């Protein structure tokens, strides 16, 4: 029974970590940064990546043409 509880807790932790990585990708795109890059960084660094994204300023958009 104890092994089952550990599996449930591990699954919840992974779901939370994955959700955080998707939120971070959205935050990064909102600041004109690469969502894919920040998604990968968030999978590795988790909440630390969230802190960095929040502290970074928005990248100015490049004028076209």
N, C-alpha and C positions, 0 to 999 in steps of 0.2 A: 504493500500500500504506500509506503514511503517513497518508493521509486516512482510511482505514478504521480505523486504530488510534485516531485522534482521535475518530471517531464512537463507537467502543466505549467509550473513556474518558468521553466526554460522557454516554453512556447510563448508565454505571455511576454517575456523579456524580449524575445526575437521580434514579435509583432510590434511592440513598442519602439524598438530600435529602427525597424524598417519604416514605421510610420513617421518617426522623427526625420529619417533621411529624405522622405518625400516632401515633408514640410520644408526642410532646409533647401531642397532643390527649388521649390516655389519661391521661397524668400530670396534666393540668389537670383532667380530670373527677374524678380521684381526690382532688383538693384542692377539690372542689365549685366549680369554675370552668367557664366555657363552653369546651367542647371545640372547637366550631366556630370561635370567635374565636381560640383558641390554635393551631388548625390553620392558619388563614390567616396569623397572625403568624409561625408557624414556616416557612411557605412563603417569607415575605419575609426573615425575620431568621435562620433556621436555628439553628445552635448557640447563638447569643446568646439566643434565646427559650428554649432548654433550660435555660440557666444561670438565667434569670429565674424560670422555673417551679420549679426545684429550690429556689431561695432563698425563694420566696414561702411564707407559712404557709397552712395549710388554712383555708378560709372556714367558720365555724360554720354548721351547718344551721339553717334557720329553723323554729321550732315551728309546727305546723299547728293551725289552729282556735282 
